[in-house]
Amino acid sequence: MSDIRMVIGGLFLIYGVILIVAGVVGAAVNLWTGLAMAVFGGAFVIWARVKRV
């Protein structure tokens, strides 16, 4: 059974990476938002891996 934290964390990681790429190419706000989303998503994934339900 899939844990919802993995789904949420994975989506935040994917969108964060997309925004990081967009931030490197263009606006700096995308870079900072992407970094924050990637860190948040990574924390969710680590949390789901460490503390299993």
All heavy atoms as TSV, in Angstrom:
chain	resi	resn	atom	element	x	y	z
A	1	MET	N	N	0.836	-1.183	0.000
A	1	MET	CA	C	0.000	0.000	0.000
A	1	MET	C	C	0.877	1.242	0.000
A	1	MET	O	O	1.881	1.324	0.700
A	1	MET	CB	C	-0.897	-0.024	1.239
A	1	MET	CG	C	-1.893	1.080	1.272
A	1	MET	SD	S	-3.072	0.756	2.600
A	1	MET	CE	C	-3.872	2.306	2.639
A	2	SER	N	N	0.506	2.223	-0.785
A	2	SER	CA	C	1.291	3.435	-0.921
A	2	SER	C	C	0.971	4.418	0.207
A	2	SER	O	O	-0.175	4.586	0.603
A	2	SER	CB	C	0.995	4.085	-2.269
A	2	SER	OG	O	1.756	5.253	-2.409
A	3	ASP	N	N	2.008	5.058	0.693
A	3	ASP	CA	C	1.853	6.051	1.745
A	3	ASP	C	C	1.636	7.419	1.100
A	3	ASP	O	O	2.342	7.786	0.163
A	3	ASP	CB	C	3.106	6.047	2.610
A	3	ASP	CG	C	2.955	6.858	3.875
A	3	ASP	OD1	O	1.846	7.350	4.137
A	3	ASP	OD2	O	3.952	6.990	4.597
A	4	ILE	N	N	0.687	8.178	1.604
A	4	ILE	CA	C	0.357	9.482	1.021
A	4	ILE	C	C	1.529	10.457	1.132
A	4	ILE	O	O	1.693	11.351	0.302
A	4	ILE	CB	C	-0.926	10.058	1.664
A	4	ILE	CG1	C	-1.423	11.276	0.897
A	4	ILE	CG2	C	-0.685	10.435	3.116
A	4	ILE	CD1	C	-1.984	10.956	-0.432
A	5	ARG	N	N	2.395	10.251	2.134
A	5	ARG	CA	C	3.560	11.128	2.278
A	5	ARG	C	C	4.527	10.963	1.110
A	5	ARG	O	O	5.160	11.938	0.692
A	5	ARG	CB	C	4.284	10.842	3.591
A	5	ARG	CG	C	3.445	11.201	4.809
A	5	ARG	CD	C	4.133	10.801	6.078
A	5	ARG	NE	N	4.187	9.337	6.143
A	5	ARG	CZ	C	4.709	8.666	7.158
A	5	ARG	NH1	N	5.235	9.299	8.170
A	5	ARG	NH2	N	4.710	7.346	7.139
A	6	MET	N	N	4.630	9.746	0.581
A	6	MET	CA	C	5.499	9.531	-0.583
A	6	MET	C	C	4.944	10.239	-1.816
A	6	MET	O	O	5.693	10.823	-2.604
A	6	MET	CB	C	5.646	8.036	-0.865
A	6	MET	CG	C	6.486	7.307	0.145
A	6	MET	SD	S	8.195	7.812	0.111
A	6	MET	CE	C	8.765	6.869	-1.271
A	7	VAL	N	N	3.640	10.201	-1.982
A	7	VAL	CA	C	3.012	10.856	-3.128
A	7	VAL	C	C	3.188	12.366	-3.035
A	7	VAL	O	O	3.602	13.023	-3.999
A	7	VAL	CB	C	1.517	10.476	-3.217
A	7	VAL	CG1	C	0.834	11.250	-4.321
A	7	VAL	CG2	C	1.364	8.981	-3.412
A	8	ILE	N	N	2.893	12.939	-1.869
A	8	ILE	CA	C	3.021	14.380	-1.687
A	8	ILE	C	C	4.480	14.800	-1.831
A	8	ILE	O	O	4.792	15.779	-2.513
A	8	ILE	CB	C	2.465	14.792	-0.311
A	8	ILE	CG1	C	0.962	14.594	-0.275
A	8	ILE	CG2	C	2.819	16.246	0.006
A	8	ILE	CD1	C	0.351	14.762	1.101
A	9	GLY	N	N	5.379	14.066	-1.200
A	9	GLY	CA	C	6.798	14.393	-1.293
A	9	GLY	C	C	7.329	14.281	-2.711
A	9	GLY	O	O	8.103	15.119	-3.169
A	10	GLY	N	N	6.898	13.249	-3.424
A	10	GLY	CA	C	7.336	13.083	-4.813
A	10	GLY	C	C	6.856	14.204	-5.708
A	10	GLY	O	O	7.608	14.712	-6.548
A	11	LEU	N	N	5.613	14.624	-5.528
A	11	LEU	CA	C	5.091	15.738	-6.332
A	11	LEU	C	C	5.828	17.035	-6.025
A	11	LEU	O	O	6.170	17.791	-6.942
A	11	LEU	CB	C	3.593	15.904	-6.087
A	11	LEU	CG	C	2.695	14.868	-6.738
A	11	LEU	CD1	C	1.257	15.067	-6.290
A	11	LEU	CD2	C	2.799	14.945	-8.241
A	12	PHE	N	N	6.073	17.297	-4.743
A	12	PHE	CA	C	6.821	18.502	-4.400
A	12	PHE	C	C	8.231	18.459	-4.971
A	12	PHE	O	O	8.754	19.484	-5.419
A	12	PHE	CB	C	6.864	18.700	-2.882
A	12	PHE	CG	C	5.749	19.546	-2.346
A	12	PHE	CD1	C	4.645	18.965	-1.762
A	12	PHE	CD2	C	5.800	20.926	-2.426
A	12	PHE	CE1	C	3.610	19.730	-1.273
A	12	PHE	CE2	C	4.770	21.706	-1.931
A	12	PHE	CZ	C	3.673	21.112	-1.357
A	13	LEU	N	N	8.863	17.288	-4.946
A	13	LEU	CA	C	10.205	17.164	-5.523
A	13	LEU	C	C	10.191	17.414	-7.026
A	13	LEU	O	O	11.047	18.148	-7.554
A	13	LEU	CB	C	10.782	15.777	-5.233
A	13	LEU	CG	C	11.452	15.597	-3.892
A	13	LEU	CD1	C	11.828	14.133	-3.686
A	13	LEU	CD2	C	12.681	16.456	-3.785
A	14	ILE	N	N	9.242	16.833	-7.723
A	14	ILE	CA	C	9.164	17.006	-9.173
A	14	ILE	C	C	8.927	18.464	-9.525
A	14	ILE	O	O	9.631	19.046	-10.364
A	14	ILE	CB	C	8.068	16.103	-9.767
A	14	ILE	CG1	C	8.482	14.645	-9.671
A	14	ILE	CG2	C	7.774	16.487	-11.213
A	14	ILE	CD1	C	7.383	13.659	-9.981
A	15	TYR	N	N	7.921	19.091	-8.886
A	15	TYR	CA	C	7.633	20.498	-9.171
A	15	TYR	C	C	8.783	21.400	-8.736
A	15	TYR	O	O	9.063	22.413	-9.375
A	15	TYR	CB	C	6.335	20.934	-8.503
A	15	TYR	CG	C	5.108	20.312	-9.107
A	15	TYR	CD1	C	4.049	19.917	-8.316
A	15	TYR	CD2	C	4.997	20.109	-10.468
A	15	TYR	CE1	C	2.917	19.338	-8.860
A	15	TYR	CE2	C	3.883	19.525	-11.026
A	15	TYR	CZ	C	2.838	19.149	-10.215
A	15	TYR	OH	O	1.726	18.571	-10.755
A	16	GLY	N	N	9.444	21.046	-7.649
A	16	GLY	CA	C	10.594	21.821	-7.197
A	16	GLY	C	C	11.731	21.793	-8.201
A	16	GLY	O	O	12.347	22.828	-8.492
A	17	VAL	N	N	12.014	20.630	-8.760
A	17	VAL	CA	C	13.081	20.517	-9.757
A	17	VAL	C	C	12.719	21.305	-11.018
A	17	VAL	O	O	13.569	21.987	-11.599
A	17	VAL	CB	C	13.366	19.034	-10.089
A	17	VAL	CG1	C	14.257	18.901	-11.303
A	17	VAL	CG2	C	13.983	18.339	-8.882
A	18	ILE	N	N	11.457	21.243	-11.412
A	18	ILE	CA	C	11.018	22.013	-12.581
A	18	ILE	C	C	11.217	23.509	-12.332
A	18	ILE	O	O	11.713	24.237	-13.201
A	18	ILE	CB	C	9.552	21.690	-12.926
A	18	ILE	CG1	C	9.447	20.264	-13.463
A	18	ILE	CG2	C	8.990	22.689	-13.930
A	18	ILE	CD1	C	8.025	19.759	-13.610
A	19	LEU	N	N	10.856	23.981	-11.143
A	19	LEU	CA	C	11.028	25.397	-10.825
A	19	LEU	C	C	12.489	25.784	-10.694
A	19	LEU	O	O	12.869	26.905	-11.033
A	19	LEU	CB	C	10.269	25.752	-9.553
A	19	LEU	CG	C	8.762	25.882	-9.696
A	19	LEU	CD1	C	8.122	26.148	-8.346
A	19	LEU	CD2	C	8.418	26.989	-10.670
A	20	ILE	N	N	13.319	24.879	-10.201
A	20	ILE	CA	C	14.759	25.168	-10.122
A	20	ILE	C	C	15.329	25.358	-11.520
A	20	ILE	O	O	16.082	26.302	-11.776
A	20	ILE	CB	C	15.500	24.050	-9.360
A	20	ILE	CG1	C	15.147	24.108	-7.876
A	20	ILE	CG2	C	17.009	24.168	-9.554
A	20	ILE	CD1	C	15.633	22.921	-7.074
A	21	VAL	N	N	14.952	24.483	-12.437
A	21	VAL	CA	C	15.420	24.618	-13.821
A	21	VAL	C	C	14.921	25.926	-14.420
A	21	VAL	O	O	15.675	26.657	-15.078
A	21	VAL	CB	C	14.980	23.403	-14.667
A	21	VAL	CG1	C	15.249	23.633	-16.138
A	21	VAL	CG2	C	15.674	22.141	-14.177
A	22	ALA	N	N	13.649	26.252	-14.181
A	22	ALA	CA	C	13.097	27.510	-14.692
A	22	ALA	C	C	13.787	28.709	-14.043
A	22	ALA	O	O	13.990	29.740	-14.691
A	22	ALA	CB	C	11.600	27.564	-14.442
A	23	GLY	N	N	14.155	28.587	-12.783
A	23	GLY	CA	C	14.844	29.673	-12.091
A	23	GLY	C	C	16.252	29.892	-12.588
A	23	GLY	O	O	16.735	31.025	-12.649
A	24	VAL	N	N	16.938	28.820	-12.949
A	24	VAL	CA	C	18.291	28.955	-13.500
A	24	VAL	C	C	18.233	29.652	-14.853
A	24	VAL	O	O	19.087	30.483	-15.178
A	24	VAL	CB	C	18.970	27.572	-13.602
A	24	VAL	CG1	C	20.244	27.647	-14.418
A	24	VAL	CG2	C	19.246	27.018	-12.215
A	25	VAL	N	N	17.212	29.359	-15.627
A	25	VAL	CA	C	17.064	29.944	-16.960
A	25	VAL	C	C	16.511	31.361	-16.890
A	25	VAL	O	O	16.935	32.224	-17.645
A	25	VAL	CB	C	16.149	29.049	-17.841
A	25	VAL	CG1	C	15.866	29.701	-19.170
A	25	VAL	CG2	C	16.775	27.685	-18.017
A	26	GLY	N	N	15.567	31.614	-15.966
A	26	GLY	CA	C	14.872	32.891	-15.971
A	26	GLY	C	C	14.839	33.578	-14.629
A	26	GLY	O	O	15.877	33.918	-14.070
A	27	ALA	N	N	13.649	33.765	-14.091
A	27	ALA	CA	C	13.425	34.569	-12.895
A	27	ALA	C	C	13.978	33.900	-11.638
A	27	ALA	O	O	13.867	32.691	-11.461
A	27	ALA	CB	C	11.936	34.827	-12.716
A	28	ALA	N	N	14.549	34.705	-10.748
A	28	ALA	CA	C	15.147	34.189	-9.517
A	28	ALA	C	C	14.095	33.695	-8.531
A	28	ALA	O	O	14.373	32.835	-7.706
A	28	ALA	CB	C	16.013	35.253	-8.870
A	29	VAL	N	N	12.875	34.240	-8.608
A	29	VAL	CA	C	11.841	33.796	-7.675
A	29	VAL	C	C	11.514	32.325	-7.896
A	29	VAL	O	O	11.212	31.597	-6.941
A	29	VAL	CB	C	10.588	34.693	-7.773
A	29	VAL	CG1	C	9.867	34.495	-9.083
A	29	VAL	CG2	C	9.650	34.411	-6.619
A	30	ASN	N	N	11.587	31.862	-9.135
A	30	ASN	CA	C	11.366	30.449	-9.413
A	30	ASN	C	C	12.440	29.587	-8.766
A	30	ASN	O	O	12.157	28.502	-8.274
A	30	ASN	CB	C	11.341	30.191	-10.921
A	30	ASN	CG	C	10.111	30.735	-11.584
A	30	ASN	OD1	O	9.088	30.875	-10.956
A	30	ASN	ND2	N	10.227	31.051	-12.859
A	31	LEU	N	N	13.662	30.072	-8.760
A	31	LEU	CA	C	14.776	29.324	-8.169
A	31	LEU	C	C	14.552	29.137	-6.672
A	31	LEU	O	O	14.666	28.027	-6.149
A	31	LEU	CB	C	16.094	30.046	-8.432
A	31	LEU	CG	C	17.335	29.422	-7.815
A	31	LEU	CD1	C	17.586	28.055	-8.418
A	31	LEU	CD2	C	18.527	30.324	-8.005
A	32	TRP	N	N	14.230	30.210	-5.968
A	32	TRP	CA	C	14.053	30.124	-4.522
A	32	TRP	C	C	12.821	29.308	-4.151
A	32	TRP	O	O	12.839	28.527	-3.196
A	32	TRP	CB	C	13.977	31.519	-3.908
A	32	TRP	CG	C	15.296	32.212	-4.008
A	32	TRP	CD1	C	15.584	33.292	-4.786
A	32	TRP	CD2	C	16.508	31.847	-3.351
A	32	TRP	NE1	N	16.905	33.621	-4.638
A	32	TRP	CE2	C	17.502	32.760	-3.763
A	32	TRP	CE3	C	16.857	30.847	-2.450
A	32	TRP	CZ2	C	18.810	32.689	-3.300
A	32	TRP	CZ3	C	18.163	30.783	-1.997
A	32	TRP	CH2	C	19.116	31.689	-2.421
A	33	THR	N	N	11.754	29.479	-4.891
A	33	THR	CA	C	10.551	28.693	-4.639
A	33	THR	C	C	10.806	27.217	-4.924
A	33	THR	O	O	10.378	26.342	-4.168
A	33	THR	CB	C	9.386	29.201	-5.503
A	33	THR	OG1	O	9.209	30.594	-5.264
A	33	THR	CG2	C	8.101	28.467	-5.182
A	34	GLY	N	N	11.527	26.932	-6.009
A	34	GLY	CA	C	11.864	25.553	-6.348
A	34	GLY	C	C	12.742	24.899	-5.306
A	34	GLY	O	O	12.549	23.727	-4.959
A	35	LEU	N	N	13.709	25.645	-4.790
A	35	LEU	CA	C	14.572	25.097	-3.742
A	35	LEU	C	C	13.768	24.777	-2.483
A	35	LEU	O	O	13.954	23.724	-1.873
A	35	LEU	CB	C	15.693	26.081	-3.409
A	35	LEU	CG	C	16.813	26.177	-4.434
A	35	LEU	CD1	C	17.743	27.325	-4.091
A	35	LEU	CD2	C	17.589	24.872	-4.498
A	36	ALA	N	N	12.870	25.677	-2.110
A	36	ALA	CA	C	12.036	25.439	-0.928
A	36	ALA	C	C	11.135	24.221	-1.132
A	36	ALA	O	O	10.979	23.394	-0.221
A	36	ALA	CB	C	11.202	26.676	-0.620
A	37	MET	N	N	10.544	24.112	-2.310
A	37	MET	CA	C	9.666	22.970	-2.587
A	37	MET	C	C	10.459	21.668	-2.612
A	37	MET	O	O	9.970	20.637	-2.134
A	37	MET	CB	C	8.946	23.170	-3.913
A	37	MET	CG	C	7.854	24.209	-3.852
A	37	MET	SD	S	7.027	24.428	-5.417
A	37	MET	CE	C	6.001	22.968	-5.436
A	38	ALA	N	N	11.663	21.682	-3.157
A	38	ALA	CA	C	12.483	20.477	-3.202
A	38	ALA	C	C	12.893	20.040	-1.798
A	38	ALA	O	O	12.871	18.842	-1.481
A	38	ALA	CB	C	13.706	20.704	-4.084
A	39	VAL	N	N	13.240	20.989	-0.946
A	39	VAL	CA	C	13.604	20.650	0.435
A	39	VAL	C	C	12.391	20.095	1.178
A	39	VAL	O	O	12.491	19.093	1.895
A	39	VAL	CB	C	14.173	21.889	1.164
A	39	VAL	CG1	C	14.273	21.665	2.655
A	39	VAL	CG2	C	15.534	22.251	0.582
A	40	PHE	N	N	11.236	20.731	1.003
A	40	PHE	CA	C	10.002	20.273	1.644
A	40	PHE	C	C	9.633	18.871	1.158
A	40	PHE	O	O	9.292	17.996	1.957
A	40	PHE	CB	C	8.877	21.263	1.346
A	40	PHE	CG	C	7.588	20.961	2.041
A	40	PHE	CD1	C	7.462	21.175	3.401
A	40	PHE	CD2	C	6.505	20.470	1.343
A	40	PHE	CE1	C	6.268	20.901	4.057
A	40	PHE	CE2	C	5.308	20.198	1.972
A	40	PHE	CZ	C	5.192	20.415	3.337
A	41	GLY	N	N	9.720	18.643	-0.140
A	41	GLY	CA	C	9.413	17.327	-0.699
A	41	GLY	C	C	10.394	16.273	-0.235
A	41	GLY	O	O	10.008	15.137	0.069
A	42	GLY	N	N	11.666	16.632	-0.177
A	42	GLY	CA	C	12.675	15.700	0.319
A	42	GLY	C	C	12.439	15.325	1.772
A	42	GLY	O	O	12.606	14.163	2.163
A	43	ALA	N	N	12.017	16.297	2.570
A	43	ALA	CA	C	11.710	16.019	3.975
A	43	ALA	C	C	10.535	15.049	4.093
A	43	ALA	O	O	10.547	14.145	4.933
A	43	ALA	CB	C	11.403	17.323	4.708
A	44	PHE	N	N	9.529	15.216	3.250
A	44	PHE	CA	C	8.374	14.312	3.264
A	44	PHE	C	C	8.800	12.894	2.882
A	44	PHE	O	O	8.372	11.923	3.506
A	44	PHE	CB	C	7.298	14.808	2.300
A	44	PHE	CG	C	6.131	15.454	2.978
A	44	PHE	CD1	C	6.251	16.699	3.550
A	44	PHE	CD2	C	4.908	14.817	3.041
A	44	PHE	CE1	C	5.192	17.308	4.173
A	44	PHE	CE2	C	3.826	15.406	3.663
A	44	PHE	CZ	C	3.969	16.664	4.235
A	45	VAL	N	N	9.619	12.772	1.857
A	45	VAL	CA	C	10.052	11.444	1.413
A	45	VAL	C	C	10.901	10.771	2.487
A	45	VAL	O	O	10.719	9.584	2.789
A	45	VAL	CB	C	10.815	11.548	0.075
A	45	VAL	CG1	C	11.479	10.234	-0.277
A	45	VAL	CG2	C	9.863	11.983	-1.037
A	46	ILE	N	N	11.809	11.515	3.090
A	46	ILE	CA	C	12.645	10.953	4.154
A	46	ILE	C	C	11.778	10.552	5.340
A	46	ILE	O	O	11.969	9.482	5.933
A	46	ILE	CB	C	13.734	11.965	4.574
A	46	ILE	CG1	C	14.756	12.103	3.447
A	46	ILE	CG2	C	14.406	11.535	5.873
A	46	ILE	CD1	C	15.754	13.215	3.644
A	47	TRP	N	N	10.815	11.386	5.682
A	47	TRP	CA	C	9.907	11.087	6.788
A	47	TRP	C	C	9.128	9.801	6.517
A	47	TRP	O	O	8.946	8.958	7.391
A	47	TRP	CB	C	8.969	12.267	6.991
A	47	TRP	CG	C	7.950	12.119	8.076
A	47	TRP	CD1	C	8.079	11.433	9.258
A	47	TRP	CD2	C	6.642	12.671	8.093
A	47	TRP	NE1	N	6.925	11.540	9.988
A	47	TRP	CE2	C	6.026	12.301	9.297
A	47	TRP	CE3	C	5.930	13.471	7.205
A	47	TRP	CZ2	C	4.744	12.688	9.629
A	47	TRP	CZ3	C	4.657	13.848	7.544
A	47	TRP	CH2	C	4.069	13.464	8.738
A	48	ALA	N	N	8.677	9.628	5.292
A	48	ALA	CA	C	7.914	8.429	4.930
A	48	ALA	C	C	8.802	7.186	4.950
A	48	ALA	O	O	8.342	6.096	5.281
A	48	ALA	CB	C	7.270	8.606	3.566
A	49	ARG	N	N	10.072	7.335	4.562
A	49	ARG	CA	C	10.979	6.189	4.528
A	49	ARG	C	C	11.432	5.781	5.937
A	49	ARG	O	O	11.581	4.597	6.218
A	49	ARG	CB	C	12.215	6.501	3.692
A	49	ARG	CG	C	11.915	6.873	2.258
A	49	ARG	CD	C	11.598	5.711	1.431
A	49	ARG	NE	N	12.819	5.178	0.863
A	49	ARG	CZ	C	12.851	4.070	0.172
A	49	ARG	NH1	N	11.753	3.416	-0.039
A	49	ARG	NH2	N	13.974	3.626	-0.318
A	50	VAL	N	N	11.638	6.762	6.808
A	50	VAL	CA	C	12.149	6.474	8.145
A	50	VAL	C	C	11.055	5.928	9.055
A	50	VAL	O	O	11.246	4.933	9.752
A	50	VAL	CB	C	12.774	7.756	8.764
A	50	VAL	CG1	C	13.087	7.548	10.236
A	50	VAL	CG2	C	14.028	8.150	8.005
A	51	LYS	N	N	9.899	6.577	9.055
A	51	LYS	CA	C	8.820	6.176	9.958
A	51	LYS	C	C	7.690	5.569	9.134
A	51	LYS	O	O	6.795	6.256	8.681
A	51	LYS	CB	C	8.324	7.375	10.749
A	51	LYS	CG	C	7.359	6.991	11.825
A	51	LYS	CD	C	7.028	8.154	12.721
A	51	LYS	CE	C	6.102	7.671	13.800
A	51	LYS	NZ	N	5.776	8.723	14.739
A	52	ARG	N	N	7.738	4.267	8.971
A	52	ARG	CA	C	6.723	3.546	8.216
A	52	ARG	C	C	5.444	3.415	9.018
A	52	ARG	O	O	5.469	3.301	10.235
A	52	ARG	CB	C	7.214	2.131	7.865
A	52	ARG	CG	C	8.235	2.107	6.783
A	52	ARG	CD	C	7.598	2.518	5.529
A	52	ARG	NE	N	8.340	2.027	4.366
A	52	ARG	CZ	C	8.087	2.468	3.183
A	52	ARG	NH1	N	7.166	3.357	2.976
A	52	ARG	NH2	N	8.760	2.019	2.164
A	53	VAL	N	N	4.327	3.417	8.316
A	53	VAL	CA	C	3.018	3.256	8.965
A	53	VAL	C	C	2.696	1.788	9.085
A	53	VAL	O	O	2.938	0.990	8.269
A	53	VAL	CB	C	1.916	3.983	8.172
A	53	VAL	CG1	C	0.555	3.706	8.766
A	53	VAL	CG2	C	2.202	5.456	8.143
